[in-house]
Amino acid sequence: MISTLFFVALGGAIGASLRYLWGVGMTRAFGILDFPVAVLTVNILGSFIMGLFIVVAAQKGLSHLNPFIATGILGGFTTFSSFSLETVTLIERGQIASAGVYVALSVGLSVLGLMLGLMVARGVFA
């Protein structure tokens, strides 16, 4: 358990560092934009890599690398890749309604949670 946790943490540090470097690179390449292109592209790229990794790992017997690569590196790079994987897993199981509810709740309540956190921090409820 401790060694798995270490690999998740190590992968998370690598993924978060890559996400930061991606953002710096995008800013240097395109300047500061009015649209969060860096985050959007990280989410798309991370989800694509997650899809590749899950299939290749299963086919090659490398699923033991899931904590380090899927949870750690890709989770640190973008948690959206994990969200995407869980959504597609529900869809592939035929749980279309559950997938829809999961997407709606995840996006809606996450945005609402962020807004609530902003309001609390800004003293709106004080």
N, CA, C and O atoms as a Tinker XYZ file with bonds, in Angstrom:
   504  protein
     1  N      0.824000   -1.201000    0.000000    73     2
     2  CA     0.000000    0.000000    0.000000    64     1     3
     3  C      0.868000    1.264000    0.000000    63     2     4     5
     4  O      0.611000    2.196000   -0.763000    81     3
     5  N      1.886000    1.294000    0.849000    73     3     6
     6  CA     2.748000    2.468000    0.930000    64     5     7
     7  C      3.510000    2.666000   -0.375000    63     6     8     9
     8  O      3.657000    3.796000   -0.840000    81     7
     9  N      3.994000    1.578000   -0.971000    73     7    10
    10  CA     4.736000    1.728000   -2.230000    64     9    11
    11  C      3.809000    2.204000   -3.351000    63    10    12    13
    12  O      4.222000    2.997000   -4.197000    81    11
    13  N      2.568000    1.729000   -3.365000    73    11    14
    14  CA     1.610000    2.192000   -4.367000    64    13    15
    15  C      1.325000    3.672000   -4.172000    63    14    16    17
    16  O      1.277000    4.436000   -5.137000    81    15
    17  N      1.136000    4.073000   -2.921000    73    15    18
    18  CA     0.886000    5.484000   -2.622000    64    17    19
    19  C      2.073000    6.345000   -3.065000    63    18    20    21
    20  O      1.885000    7.444000   -3.588000    81    19
    21  N      3.286000    5.848000   -2.857000    73    19    22
    22  CA     4.484000    6.564000   -3.297000    64    21    23
    23  C      4.467000    6.772000   -4.806000    63    22    24    25
    24  O      4.766000    7.865000   -5.287000    81    23
    25  N      4.115000    5.717000   -5.563000    73    23    26
    26  CA     4.100000    5.834000   -7.018000    64    25    27
    27  C      2.984000    6.745000   -7.512000    63    26    28    29
    28  O      3.158000    7.446000   -8.509000    81    27
    29  N      1.844000    6.748000   -6.833000    73    27    30
    30  CA     0.766000    7.683000   -7.180000    64    29    31
    31  C      1.247000    9.114000   -6.942000    63    30    32    33
    32  O      1.055000    9.992000   -7.783000    81    31
    33  N      1.875000    9.336000   -5.782000    73    31    34
    34  CA     2.372000   10.682000   -5.456000    64    33    35
    35  C      3.465000   11.130000   -6.424000    63    34    36    37
    36  O      3.471000   12.278000   -6.869000    81    35
    37  N      4.382000   10.232000   -6.745000    73    35    38
    38  CA     5.453000   10.556000   -7.690000    64    37    39
    39  C      4.866000   10.886000   -9.062000    63    38    40    41
    40  O      5.235000   11.882000   -9.686000    81    39
    41  N      3.956000   10.042000   -9.516000    73    39    42
    42  CA     3.307000   10.294000  -10.796000    64    41    43
    43  C      2.534000   11.602000  -10.782000    63    42    44    45
    44  O      2.547000   12.347000  -11.762000    81    43
    45  N      1.858000   11.886000   -9.663000    73    43    46
    46  CA     1.107000   13.136000   -9.546000    64    45    47
    47  C      2.016000   14.353000   -9.643000    63    46    48    49
    48  O      1.670000   15.349000  -10.277000    81    47
    49  N      3.178000   14.265000   -9.010000    73    47    50
    50  CA     4.145000   15.369000   -9.088000    64    49    51
    51  C      4.629000   15.556000  -10.522000    63    50    52    53
    52  O      4.765000   16.685000  -10.993000    81    51
    53  N      4.885000   14.462000  -11.204000    73    51    54
    54  CA     5.316000   14.535000  -12.604000    64    53    55
    55  C      4.210000   15.134000  -13.463000    63    54    56    57
    56  O      4.460000   16.033000  -14.266000    81    55
    57  N      2.991000   14.638000  -13.296000    73    55    58
    58  CA     1.861000   15.128000  -14.089000    64    57    59
    59  C      1.566000   16.597000  -13.842000    63    58    60    61
    60  O      1.325000   17.347000  -14.788000    81    59
    61  N      1.583000   17.018000  -12.577000    73    59    62
    62  CA     1.327000   18.426000  -12.262000    64    61    63
    63  C      2.422000   19.318000  -12.843000    63    62    64    65
    64  O      2.146000   20.417000  -13.324000    81    63
    65  N      3.646000   18.845000  -12.798000    73    63    66
    66  CA     4.757000   19.606000  -13.381000    64    65    67
    67  C      4.597000   19.723000  -14.891000    63    66    68    69
    68  O      4.843000   20.783000  -15.468000    81    67
    69  N      4.182000   18.632000  -15.527000    73    67    70
    70  CA     3.950000   18.665000  -16.969000    64    69    71
    71  C      2.814000   19.620000  -17.333000    63    70    72    73
    72  O      2.884000   20.333000  -18.334000    81    71
    73  N      1.764000   19.622000  -16.504000    73    71    74
    74  CA     0.643000   20.532000  -16.757000    64    73    75
    75  C      1.109000   21.981000  -16.646000    63    74    76    77
    76  O      0.737000   22.819000  -17.468000    81    75
    77  N      1.915000   22.275000  -15.641000    73    75    78
    78  CA     2.443000   23.626000  -15.468000    64    77    79
    79  C      3.303000   24.023000  -16.671000    63    78    80    81
    80  O      3.152000   25.114000  -17.221000    81    79
    81  N      4.197000   23.132000  -17.067000    73    79    82
    82  CA     5.069000   23.411000  -18.208000    64    81    83
    83  C      4.268000   23.582000  -19.496000    63    82    84    85
    84  O      4.612000   24.412000  -20.337000    81    83
    85  N      3.201000   22.799000  -19.653000    73    83    86
    86  CA     2.324000   22.932000  -20.815000    64    85    87
    87  C      1.736000   24.342000  -20.853000    63    86    88    89
    88  O      1.740000   25.000000  -21.893000    81    87
    89  N      1.234000   24.793000  -19.714000    73    87    90
    90  CA     0.653000   26.134000  -19.632000    64    89    91
    91  C      1.668000   27.220000  -19.943000    63    90    92    93
    92  O      1.363000   28.177000  -20.655000    81    91
    93  N      2.871000   27.073000  -19.411000    73    91    94
    94  CA     3.936000   28.040000  -19.699000    64    93    95
    95  C      4.261000   28.028000  -21.189000    63    94    96    97
    96  O      4.405000   29.083000  -21.807000    81    95
    97  N      4.375000   26.838000  -21.757000    73    95    98
    98  CA     4.680000   26.717000  -23.177000    64    97    99
    99  C      3.603000   27.323000  -24.059000    63    98   100   101
   100  O      3.907000   27.999000  -25.042000    81    99
   101  N      2.353000   27.085000  -23.714000    73    99   102
   102  CA     1.241000   27.642000  -24.493000    64   101   103
   103  C      1.238000   29.167000  -24.399000    63   102   104   105
   104  O      0.989000   29.849000  -25.392000    81   103
   105  N      1.511000   29.698000  -23.217000    73   103   106
   106  CA     1.548000   31.149000  -23.042000    64   105   107
   107  C      2.685000   31.755000  -23.847000    63   106   108   109
   108  O      2.519000   32.803000  -24.471000    81   107
   109  N      3.835000   31.101000  -23.835000    73   107   110
   110  CA     4.972000   31.597000  -24.615000    64   109   111
   111  C      4.697000   31.512000  -26.115000    63   110   112   113
   112  O      5.113000   32.380000  -26.881000    81   111
   113  N      3.998000   30.468000  -26.521000    73   111   114
   114  CA     3.730000   30.275000  -27.949000    64   113   115
   115  C      2.639000   31.208000  -28.465000    63   114   116   117
   116  O      2.741000   31.724000  -29.578000    81   115
   117  N      1.595000   31.427000  -27.663000    73   115   118
   118  CA     0.429000   32.156000  -28.155000    64   117   119
   119  C      0.108000   33.429000  -27.378000    63   118   120   121
   120  O     -0.793000   34.176000  -27.759000    81   119
   121  N      0.833000   33.680000  -26.301000    73   119   122
   122  CA     0.528000   34.829000  -25.458000    64   121   123
   123  C     -0.649000   34.521000  -24.557000    63   122   124   125
   124  O     -1.175000   33.409000  -24.558000    81   123
   125  N     -1.049000   35.498000  -23.803000    73   123   126
   126  CA    -2.191000   35.327000  -22.904000    64   125   127
   127  C     -3.465000   35.516000  -23.718000    63   126   128   129
   128  O     -3.683000   36.566000  -24.323000    81   127
   129  N     -4.299000   34.482000  -23.720000    73   127   130
   130  CA    -5.530000   34.499000  -24.511000    64   129   131
   131  C     -6.738000   34.725000  -23.619000    63   130   132   133
   132  O     -6.664000   34.544000  -22.403000    81   131
   133  N     -7.834000   35.115000  -24.216000    73   131   134
   134  CA    -9.081000   35.318000  -23.465000    64   133   135
   135  C     -9.808000   34.001000  -23.208000    63   134   136   137
   136  O    -10.816000   33.974000  -22.501000    81   135
   137  N     -9.309000   32.928000  -23.770000    73   135   138
   138  CA    -9.944000   31.611000  -23.628000    64   137   139
   139  C     -8.900000   30.655000  -23.054000    63   138   140   141
   140  O     -7.742000   30.697000  -23.468000    81   139
   141  N     -9.285000   29.793000  -22.108000    73   139   142
   142  CA    -8.320000   28.894000  -21.461000    64   141   143
   143  C     -7.881000   27.733000  -22.368000    63   142   144   145
   144  O     -8.210000   26.575000  -22.110000    81   143
   145  N     -7.148000   28.056000  -23.411000    73   143   146
   146  CA    -6.706000   27.062000  -24.388000    64   145   147
   147  C     -5.781000   26.025000  -23.757000    63   146   148   149
   148  O     -5.874000   24.838000  -24.070000    81   147
   149  N     -4.895000   26.465000  -22.872000    73   147   150
   150  CA    -3.955000   25.527000  -22.250000    64   149   151
   151  C     -4.705000   24.447000  -21.464000    63   150   152   153
   152  O     -4.384000   23.265000  -21.585000    81   151
   153  N     -5.681000   24.833000  -20.676000    73   151   154
   154  CA    -6.458000   23.871000  -19.887000    64   153   155
   155  C     -7.273000   22.966000  -20.809000    63   154   156   157
   156  O     -7.337000   21.754000  -20.601000    81   155
   157  N     -7.890000   23.554000  -21.820000    73   155   158
   158  CA    -8.674000   22.772000  -22.762000    64   157   159
   159  C     -7.809000   21.719000  -23.451000    63   158   160   161
   160  O     -8.197000   20.554000  -23.537000    81   159
   161  N     -6.651000   22.121000  -23.937000    73   159   162
   162  CA    -5.787000   21.174000  -24.649000    64   161   163
   163  C     -5.200000   20.122000  -23.711000    63   162   164   165
   164  O     -5.013000   18.974000  -24.114000    81   163
   165  N     -4.908000   20.498000  -22.472000    73   163   166
   166  CA    -4.434000   19.520000  -21.490000    64   165   167
   167  C     -5.517000   18.473000  -21.240000    63   166   168   169
   168  O     -5.229000   17.277000  -21.180000    81   167
   169  N     -6.760000   18.927000  -21.095000    73   167   170
   170  CA    -7.860000   17.990000  -20.852000    64   169   171
   171  C     -8.055000   17.034000  -22.023000    63   170   172   173
   172  O     -8.266000   15.837000  -21.825000    81   171
   173  N     -7.983000   17.559000  -23.234000    73   171   174
   174  CA    -8.156000   16.715000  -24.418000    64   173   175
   175  C     -6.987000   15.754000  -24.571000    63   174   176   177
   176  O     -7.189000   14.558000  -24.780000    81   175
   177  N     -5.772000   16.267000  -24.468000    73   175   178
   178  CA    -4.579000   15.428000  -24.605000    64   177   179
   179  C     -4.514000   14.371000  -23.506000    63   178   180   181
   180  O     -4.223000   13.206000  -23.777000    81   179
   181  N     -4.782000   14.778000  -22.273000    73   179   182
   182  CA    -4.755000   13.824000  -21.162000    64   181   183
   183  C     -5.785000   12.730000  -21.315000    63   182   184   185
   184  O     -5.511000   11.568000  -21.015000    81   183
   185  N     -6.969000   13.091000  -21.780000    73   183   186
   186  CA    -8.023000   12.092000  -21.998000    64   185   187
   187  C     -7.638000   11.136000  -23.122000    63   186   188   189
   188  O     -7.863000    9.931000  -23.017000    81   187
   189  N     -7.058000   11.672000  -24.201000    73   187   190
   190  CA    -6.596000   10.834000  -25.309000    64   189   191
   191  C     -5.520000    9.850000  -24.833000    63   190   192   193
   192  O     -5.580000    8.660000  -25.141000    81   191
   193  N     -4.553000   10.348000  -24.092000    73   191   194
   194  CA    -3.476000    9.480000  -23.587000    64   193   195
   195  C     -4.031000    8.443000  -22.617000    63   194   196   197
   196  O     -3.581000    7.297000  -22.609000    81   195
   197  N     -5.009000    8.839000  -21.800000    73   195   198
   198  CA    -5.634000    7.883000  -20.874000    64   197   199
   199  C     -6.271000    6.747000  -21.655000    63   198   200   201
   200  O     -6.119000    5.579000  -21.295000    81   199
   201  N     -6.984000    7.083000  -22.722000    73   199   202
   202  CA    -7.607000    6.047000  -23.552000    64   201   203
   203  C     -6.576000    5.110000  -24.140000    63   202   204   205
   204  O     -6.750000    3.891000  -24.104000    81   203
   205  N     -5.504000    5.664000  -24.683000    73   203   206
   206  CA    -4.422000    4.834000  -25.227000    64   205   207
   207  C     -3.823000    3.928000  -24.161000    63   206   208   209
   208  O     -3.664000    2.723000  -24.359000    81   207
   209  N     -3.496000    4.538000  -23.023000    73   207   210
   210  CA    -2.827000    3.779000  -21.967000    64   209   211
   211  C     -3.684000    2.634000  -21.445000    63   210   212   213
   212  O     -3.189000    1.519000  -21.281000    81   211
   213  N     -4.959000    2.891000  -21.182000    73   211   214
   214  CA    -5.832000    1.856000  -20.601000    64   213   215
   215  C     -5.891000    0.631000  -21.506000    63   214   216   217
   216  O     -5.819000   -0.499000  -21.022000    81   215
   217  N     -6.022000    0.844000  -22.817000    73   215   218
   218  CA    -6.101000   -0.286000  -23.754000    64   217   219
   219  C     -4.757000   -0.994000  -23.862000    63   218   220   221
   220  O     -4.696000   -2.221000  -23.782000    81   219
   221  N     -3.694000   -0.241000  -24.040000    73   219   222
   222  CA    -2.363000   -0.847000  -24.184000    64   221   223
   223  C     -1.973000   -1.589000  -22.904000    63   222   224   225
   224  O     -1.440000   -2.697000  -22.967000    81   223
   225  N     -2.236000   -0.986000  -21.750000    73   223   226
   226  CA    -1.899000   -1.631000  -20.478000    64   225   227
   227  C     -2.647000   -2.946000  -20.313000    63   226   228   229
   228  O     -2.073000   -3.937000  -19.861000    81   227
   229  N     -3.922000   -2.959000  -20.675000    73   227   230
   230  CA    -4.713000   -4.186000  -20.568000    64   229   231
   231  C     -4.211000   -5.247000  -21.541000    63   230   232   233
   232  O     -4.115000   -6.422000  -21.185000    81   231
   233  N     -3.892000   -4.840000  -22.764000    73   231   234
   234  CA    -3.429000   -5.797000  -23.778000    64   233   235
   235  C     -2.040000   -6.345000  -23.481000    63   234   236   237
   236  O     -1.751000   -7.504000  -23.780000    81   235
   237  N     -1.188000   -5.526000  -22.901000    73   235   238
   238  CA     0.211000   -5.922000  -22.664000    64   237   239
   239  C      0.457000   -6.403000  -21.239000    63   238   240   241
   240  O      1.599000   -6.682000  -20.872000    81   239
   241  N     -0.583000   -6.502000  -20.443000    73   239   242
   242  CA    -0.422000   -6.955000  -19.062000    64   241   243
   243  C      0.316000   -5.954000  -18.191000    63   242   244   245
   244  O      1.081000   -6.336000  -17.305000    81   243
   245  N      0.089000   -4.686000  -18.441000    73   243   246
   246  CA     0.777000   -3.634000  -17.699000    64   245   247
   247  C     -0.153000   -2.864000  -16.754000    63   246   248   249
   248  O      0.143000   -1.740000  -16.348000    81   247
   249  N     -1.267000   -3.485000  -16.418000    73   247   250
   250  CA    -2.246000   -2.808000  -15.572000    64   249   251
   251  C     -1.686000   -2.457000  -14.196000    63   250   252   253
   252  O     -2.227000   -1.592000  -13.507000    81   251
   253  N     -0.615000   -3.118000  -13.800000    73   251   254
   254  CA     0.010000   -2.797000  -12.511000    64   253   255
   255  C      0.610000   -1.383000  -12.512000    63   254   256   257
   256  O      0.935000   -0.841000  -11.455000    81   255
   257  N      0.753000   -0.792000  -13.703000    73   255   258
   258  CA     1.269000    0.574000  -13.817000    64   257   259
   259  C      0.166000    1.630000  -13.684000    63   258   260   261
   260  O      0.452000    2.827000  -13.676000    81   259
   261  N     -1.096000    1.189000  -13.581000    73   259   262
   262  CA    -2.219000    2.123000  -13.478000    64   261   263
   263  C     -2.051000    3.158000  -12.361000    63   262   264   265
   264  O     -2.278000    4.343000  -12.608000    81   263
   265  N     -1.663000    2.762000  -11.145000    73   263   266
   266  CA    -1.532000    3.795000  -10.097000    64   265   267
   267  C     -0.519000    4.880000  -10.459000    63   266   268   269
   268  O     -0.764000    6.061000  -10.213000    81   267
   269  N      0.608000    4.493000  -11.038000    73   267   270
   270  CA     1.650000    5.457000  -11.384000    64   269   271
   271  C      1.269000    6.300000  -12.597000    63   270   272   273
   272  O      1.386000    7.525000  -12.566000    81   271
   273  N      0.816000    5.652000  -13.659000    73   271   274
   274  CA     0.564000    6.373000  -14.908000    64   273   275
   275  C     -0.841000    6.976000  -14.952000    63   274   276   277
   276  O     -0.985000    8.183000  -15.147000    81   275
   277  N     -1.883000    6.150000  -14.774000    73   275   278
   278  CA    -3.258000    6.647000  -14.913000    64   277   279
   279  C     -3.643000    7.581000  -13.763000    63   278   280   281
   280  O     -4.064000    8.715000  -13.989000    81   279
   281  N     -3.495000    7.096000  -12.533000    73   279   282
   282  CA    -3.881000    7.907000  -11.384000    64   281   283
   283  C     -2.875000    9.018000  -11.119000    63   282   284   285
   284  O     -3.254000   10.163000  -10.868000    81   283
   285  N     -1.579000    8.671000  -11.175000    73   283   286
   286  CA    -0.536000    9.632000  -10.850000    64   285   287
   287  C     -0.254000   10.632000  -11.952000    63   286   288   289
   288  O     -0.658000   11.792000  -11.867000    81   287
   289  N      0.441000   10.181000  -12.990000    73   287   290
   290  CA     0.867000   11.118000  -14.045000    64   289   291
   291  C     -0.330000   11.764000  -14.738000    63   290   292   293
   292  O     -0.425000   12.990000  -14.792000    81   291
   293  N     -1.241000   10.952000  -15.267000    73   291   294
   294  CA    -2.364000   11.529000  -16.002000    64   293   295
   295  C     -3.345000   12.238000  -15.075000    63   294   296   297
   296  O     -3.939000   13.247000  -15.455000    81   295
   297  N     -3.515000   11.722000  -13.867000    73   295   298
   298  CA    -4.370000   12.400000  -12.895000    64   297   299
   299  C     -3.794000   13.740000  -12.468000    63   298   300   301
   300  O     -4.535000   14.697000  -12.240000    81   299
   301  N     -2.461000   13.807000  -12.359000    73   299   302
   302  CA    -1.818000   15.077000  -12.034000    64   301   303
   303  C     -1.807000   16.023000  -13.216000    63   302   304   305
   304  O     -1.891000   17.239000  -13.047000    81   303
   305  N     -1.703000   15.468000  -14.408000    73   303   306
   306  CA    -1.707000   16.271000  -15.633000    64   305   307
   307  C     -3.086000   16.863000  -15.850000    63   306   308   309
   308  O     -3.226000   18.045000  -16.164000    81   307
   309  N     -4.102000   16.032000  -15.682000    73   307   310
   310  CA    -5.482000   16.488000  -15.807000    64   309   311
   311  C     -6.417000   15.488000  -15.158000    63   310   312   313
   312  O     -6.483000   14.337000  -15.592000    81   311
   313  N     -7.138000   15.897000  -14.132000    73   311   314
   314  CA    -8.122000   14.991000  -13.542000    64   313   315
   315  C     -9.271000   14.746000  -14.510000    63   314   316   317
   316  O    -10.060000   13.819000  -14.326000    81   315
   317  N     -9.360000   15.568000  -15.524000    73   315   318
   318  CA   -10.413000   15.403000  -16.519000    64   317   319
   319  C    -10.283000   14.072000  -17.246000    63   318   320   321
   320  O    -11.278000   13.500000  -17.691000    81   319
   321  N     -9.035000   13.575000  -17.367000    73   319   322
   322  CA    -8.835000   12.280000  -18.024000    64   321   323
   323  C     -9.489000   11.162000  -17.213000    63   322   324   325
   324  O    -10.076000   10.248000  -17.793000    81   323
   325  N     -9.400000   11.219000  -15.899000    73   323   326
   326  CA   -10.060000   10.226000  -15.049000    64   325   327
   327  C    -11.572000   10.361000  -15.143000    63   326   328   329
   328  O    -12.289000    9.362000  -15.215000    81   327
   329  N    -12.045000   11.580000  -15.141000    73   327   330
   330  CA   -13.473000   11.850000  -15.304000    64   329   331
   331  C    -13.973000   11.282000  -16.638000    63   330   332   333
   332  O    -15.029000   10.652000  -16.698000    81   331
   333  N    -13.210000   11.512000  -17.692000    73   331   334
   334  CA   -13.583000   11.006000  -19.016000    64   333   335
   335  C    -13.617000    9.486000  -19.033000    63   334   336   337
   336  O    -14.540000    8.889000  -19.587000    81   335
   337  N    -12.610000    8.854000  -18.426000    73   335   338
   338  CA   -12.557000    7.390000  -18.366000    64   337   339
   339  C    -13.758000    6.828000  -17.613000    63   338   340   341
   340  O    -14.381000    5.866000  -18.062000    81   339
   341  N    -14.081000    7.426000  -16.472000    73   339   342
   342  CA   -15.220000    6.936000  -15.690000    64   341   343
   343  C    -16.531000    7.108000  -16.460000    63   342   344   345
   344  O    -17.407000    6.245000  -16.401000    81   343
   345  N    -16.659000    8.214000  -17.174000    73   343   346
   346  CA   -17.862000    8.458000  -17.978000    64   345   347
   347  C    -18.001000    7.415000  -19.081000    63   346   348   349
   348  O    -19.074000    6.840000  -19.267000    81   347
   349  N    -16.914000    7.172000  -19.812000    73   347   350
   350  CA   -16.958000    6.192000  -20.905000    64   349   351
   351  C    -17.182000    4.783000  -20.354000    63   350   352   353
   352  O    -17.867000    3.979000  -20.987000    81   351
   353  N    -16.620000    4.475000  -19.197000    73   351   354
   354  CA   -16.842000    3.162000  -18.579000    64   353   355
   355  C    -18.327000    2.955000  -18.303000    63   354   356   357
   356  O    -18.866000    1.882000  -18.574000    81   355
   357  N    -18.989000    3.978000  -17.765000    73   355   358
   358  CA   -20.435000    3.883000  -17.533000    64   357   359
   359  C    -21.185000    3.682000  -18.852000    63   358   360   361
   360  O    -22.105000    2.868000  -18.929000    81   359
   361  N    -20.792000    4.419000  -19.878000    73   359   362
   362  CA   -21.442000    4.291000  -21.189000    64   361   363
   363  C    -21.242000    2.890000  -21.749000    63   362   364   365
   364  O    -22.190000    2.278000  -22.242000    81   363
   365  N    -20.020000    2.377000  -21.678000    73   363   366
   366  CA   -19.736000    1.034000  -22.203000    64   365   367
   367  C    -20.481000   -0.050000  -21.443000    63   366   368   369
   368  O    -20.766000   -1.108000  -22.004000    81   367
   369  N    -20.800000    0.191000  -20.183000    73   367   370
   370  CA   -21.585000   -0.767000  -19.389000    64   369   371
   371  C    -23.075000   -0.642000  -19.674000    63   370   372   373
   372  O    -23.887000   -1.367000  -19.099000    81   371
   373  N    -23.430000    0.280000  -20.563000    73   371   374
   374  CA   -24.831000    0.478000  -20.899000    64   373   375
   375  C    -25.563000    1.366000  -19.921000    63   374   376   377
   376  O    -26.788000    1.469000  -19.984000    81   375
   377  N    -24.851000    2.005000  -19.024000    73   375   378
   378  CA   -25.452000    2.874000  -18.015000    64   377   379
   379  C    -25.451000    4.322000  -18.523000    63   378   380   381
   380  O    -24.821000    5.207000  -17.944000    81   379
   381  N    -26.173000    4.527000  -19.617000    73   379   382
   382  CA   -26.186000    5.826000  -20.285000    64   381   383
   383  C    -26.762000    6.908000  -19.369000    63   382   384   385
   384  O    -26.206000    8.002000  -19.279000    81   383
   385  N    -27.850000    6.616000  -18.704000    73   383   386
   386  CA   -28.468000    7.603000  -17.814000    64   385   387
   387  C    -27.511000    7.962000  -16.680000    63   386   388   389
   388  O    -27.366000    9.134000  -16.333000    81   387
   389  N    -26.861000    6.953000  -16.104000    73   387   390
   390  CA   -25.899000    7.211000  -15.028000    64   389   391
   391  C    -24.749000    8.070000  -15.526000    63   390   392   393
   392  O    -24.283000    8.963000  -14.818000    81   391
   393  N    -24.289000    7.804000  -16.744000    73   391   394
   394  CA   -23.206000    8.607000  -17.323000    64   393   395
   395  C    -23.655000   10.058000  -17.474000    63   394   396   397
   396  O    -22.904000   10.977000  -17.147000    81   395
   397  N    -24.863000   10.263000  -17.963000    73   395   398
   398  CA   -25.386000   11.613000  -18.118000    64   397   399
   399  C    -25.505000   12.347000  -16.794000    63   398   400   401
   400  O    -25.148000   13.520000  -16.679000    81   399
   401  N    -26.020000   11.627000  -15.787000    73   399   402
   402  CA   -26.138000   12.218000  -14.450000    64   401   403
   403  C    -24.748000   12.537000  -13.894000    63   402   404   405
   404  O    -24.538000   13.594000  -13.299000    81   403
   405  N    -23.809000   11.620000  -14.091000    73   403   406
   406  CA   -22.439000   11.815000  -13.605000    64   405   407
   407  C    -21.807000   13.051000  -14.247000    63   406   408   409
   408  O    -21.180000   13.856000  -13.559000    81   407
   409  N    -21.971000   13.203000  -15.556000    73   407   410
   410  CA   -21.411000   14.362000  -16.264000    64   409   411
   411  C    -22.071000   15.650000  -15.759000    63   410   412   413
   412  O    -21.390000   16.621000  -15.428000    81   411
   413  N    -23.389000   15.640000  -15.707000    73   411   414
   414  CA   -24.110000   16.847000  -15.280000    64   413   415
   415  C    -23.759000   17.236000  -13.843000    63   414   416   417
   416  O    -23.488000   18.401000  -13.552000    81   415
   417  N    -23.767000   16.245000  -12.954000    73   415   418
   418  CA   -23.444000   16.539000  -11.560000    64   417   419
   419  C    -21.984000   16.962000  -11.396000    63   418   420   421
   420  O    -21.687000   17.903000  -10.660000    81   419
   421  N    -21.085000   16.275000  -12.074000    73   419   422
   422  CA   -19.663000   16.594000  -11.946000    64   421   423
   423  C    -19.370000   18.013000  -12.405000    63   422   424   425
   424  O    -18.713000   18.781000  -11.703000    81   423
   425  N    -19.859000   18.350000  -13.581000    73   423   426
   426  CA   -19.588000   19.684000  -14.122000    64   425   427
   427  C    -20.382000   20.733000  -13.347000    63   426   428   429
   428  O    -19.823000   21.720000  -12.869000    81   427
   429  N    -21.674000   20.513000  -13.230000    73   427   430
   430  CA   -22.521000   21.504000  -12.570000    64   429   431
   431  C    -22.145000   21.759000  -11.123000    63   430   432   433
   432  O    -21.994000   22.907000  -10.705000    81   431
   433  N    -21.992000   20.678000  -10.353000    73   431   434
   434  CA   -21.690000   20.855000   -8.933000    64   433   435
   435  C    -20.249000   21.321000   -8.700000    63   434   436   437
   436  O    -19.975000   22.010000   -7.717000    81   435
   437  N    -19.338000   20.954000   -9.587000    73   435   438
   438  CA   -17.958000   21.450000   -9.448000    64   437   439
   439  C    -17.905000   22.951000   -9.687000    63   438   440   441
   440  O    -17.232000   23.674000   -8.952000    81   439
   441  N    -18.608000   23.424000  -10.711000    73   439   442
   442  CA   -18.657000   24.867000  -10.972000    64   441   443
   443  C    -19.361000   25.568000   -9.815000    63   442   444   445
   444  O    -18.908000   26.615000   -9.352000    81   443
   445  N    -20.463000   24.996000   -9.348000    73   443   446
   446  CA   -21.174000   25.568000   -8.213000    64   445   447
   447  C    -20.297000   25.592000   -6.962000    63   446   448   449
   448  O    -20.283000   26.578000   -6.225000    81   447
   449  N    -19.559000   24.492000   -6.727000    73   447   450
   450  CA   -18.650000   24.436000   -5.584000    64   449   451
   451  C    -17.578000   25.507000   -5.653000    63   450   452   453
   452  O    -17.252000   26.131000   -4.643000    81   451
   453  N    -17.031000   25.723000   -6.839000    73   451   454
   454  CA   -16.027000   26.766000   -7.003000    64   453   455
   455  C    -16.632000   28.142000   -6.744000    63   454   456   457
   456  O    -16.028000   28.976000   -6.068000    81   455
   457  N    -17.816000   28.372000   -7.278000    73   455   458
   458  CA   -18.477000   29.660000   -7.058000    64   457   459
   459  C    -18.752000   29.887000   -5.579000    63   458   460   461
   460  O    -18.560000   30.992000   -5.072000    81   459
   461  N    -19.199000   28.853000   -4.888000    73   459   462
   462  CA   -19.468000   28.956000   -3.458000    64   461   463
   463  C    -18.178000   29.246000   -2.691000    63   462   464   465
   464  O    -18.161000   30.080000   -1.785000    81   463
   465  N    -17.102000   28.555000   -3.059000    73   463   466
   466  CA   -15.807000   28.814000   -2.419000    64   465   467
   467  C    -15.352000   30.249000   -2.625000    63   466   468   469
   468  O    -14.843000   30.885000   -1.703000    81   467
   469  N    -15.539000   30.760000   -3.849000    73   467   470
   470  CA   -15.191000   32.158000   -4.124000    64   469   471
   471  C    -16.008000   33.110000   -3.259000    63   470   472   473
   472  O    -15.473000   34.066000   -2.697000    81   471
   473  N    -17.299000   32.843000   -3.158000    73   471   474
   474  CA   -18.173000   33.716000   -2.368000    64   473   475
   475  C    -17.800000   33.681000   -0.890000    63   474   476   477
   476  O    -17.773000   34.724000   -0.237000    81   475
   477  N    -17.516000   32.505000   -0.360000    73   475   478
   478  CA   -17.123000   32.377000    1.038000    64   477   479
   479  C    -15.810000   33.119000    1.278000    63   478   480   481
   480  O    -15.684000   33.880000    2.237000    81   479
   481  N    -14.831000   32.890000    0.393000    73   479   482
   482  CA   -13.534000   33.538000    0.553000    64   481   483
   483  C    -13.630000   35.058000    0.415000    63   482   484   485
   484  O    -12.865000   35.786000    1.047000    81   483
   485  N    -14.559000   35.539000   -0.403000    73   483   486
   486  CA   -14.728000   36.975000   -0.607000    64   485   487
   487  C    -15.625000   37.611000    0.445000    63   486   488   489
   488  O    -15.874000   38.816000    0.411000    81   487
   489  N    -16.109000   36.800000    1.377000    73   487   490
   490  CA   -16.902000   37.324000    2.494000    64   489   491
   491  C    -18.338000   37.640000    2.158000    63   490   492   493
   492  O    -18.972000   38.430000    2.858000    81   491
   493  N    -18.870000   37.047000    1.106000    73   491   494
   494  CA   -20.250000   37.313000    0.718000    64   493   495
   495  C    -21.220000   36.864000    1.809000    63   494   496   497
   496  O    -22.270000   37.476000    2.001000    81   495
   497  N    -20.869000   35.802000    2.516000    73   495   498
   498  CA   -21.749000   35.275000    3.549000    64   497   499
   499  C    -21.402000   35.789000    4.935000    63   498   500   501
   500  O    -21.980000   35.342000    5.926000    81   499
   501  N    -20.474000   36.714000    5.013000    73   499   502
   502  CA   -20.046000   37.228000    6.336000    64   501   503
   503  C    -20.996000   38.264000    6.869000    63   502   504
   504  O    -20.783000   38.793000    7.961000    81   503
